[in-house]
Amino acid sequence: MTQTLIPKEQLDQALLVARGPVNAQTGTTYTLVIGDEYLDGVRQTNAAANTITIPPNADVAFPVGSTKIFIIQGGAGSTTIAAGAGVTLSAPASVTAAIGEINGSRVIQKVGVNEWLLV
């Protein structure tokens, strides 16, 4: 069996290309969908308070462990990350689900079937 090694520079470039553009959202509610985990982020730009909801695994089966979603508040309205029915969202005491500032961000990672970590 022959192994072909890829130079680090080419691998780094391939990984950058593998991600998609930012998913720009303008409404006051958005529920994450398959594909959001492959993007450069979900950016909420509404001027009013808005919510991004993490759906239960029965509705959207993101892979456990490898799913990380970058969420950005791009508008004046505070963006809150909410757990859908049956979903547990855990975070350190210093991290809130409400982002509360323009260009503020959070990352969520799926750590169990219906368990997510907010950082």
Summary of the structure (lengths in Angstrom):
residues: 119
radius of gyration: 16.0
end to end distance: 42.6
largest distance: 58.6
contacts: 325
relative contact order: 0.18
helix: 12%
strand: 36%
